[in-house]
Amino acid sequence: MEDFKRLCDDVYAKGMKIIIDCVYNHTSPDSVLAKEHPDWFYHKKDGSFGNKVGDWSDVIDLDYSHRDLWKYQAETLVMWAKYVDGFRCDVTPMVPVEFWKYAREEVAKVRPGAIWLAESGAPDFIRFLRSKGAVSGSDSELYQAFDMTYDYDIYPDLRAALLGKKDLTTWLA
């Protein structure tokens, strides 16, 4: 932690900001959290740990129906917010938007104006998750808690514009 604090001091001395990556949808099956709070995780029908996507075989999903998990996760963000300017949050659509709003309020108590960047999901991925009954926030829903998203919903239009196949002025209007 002392090394991290020194890194932060050096970065700030150069006039830059620090955003760290946070993965709050899933962890490793052998994580400390899985050992200490197995009830905070998604379980398959046979009772074993699992995830909602299926092909992410190396991770297990957290289960945000447990309010103690919300508090724990928000506390970790608050702890980091004492040192950093913001967060890039991984797989945000699979974590309830209400959690992100709560976490943002808690972080604002120690870091007002923190930067929140969401890795959102492509529309097909959002539809897939919803078809499975999983939590899945769209880009527009994520803006309730985040300053920026990857905006996957405009990727096809942006790609077509970059390739000279489409004019984005109609989208921007």
Buried (B, 14 or more C-beta within 10 A) or exposed (E): EEEEEEEBEEBEEEEEEBBBEBBBBBBEBEBEBBEEBEEBBBBEEEEEBBBBBEEBEEBBBBEBEBEEBBEBBBEEBBEBBEBBBBBBBBBBBBBBBBBBEBBBEBBEEBBEEBBBBBBBBBBEBBEBBEEEEBBBBBBEBBBEBBEBBBBBBBEEBBEEBEEEEBEEEEEEE
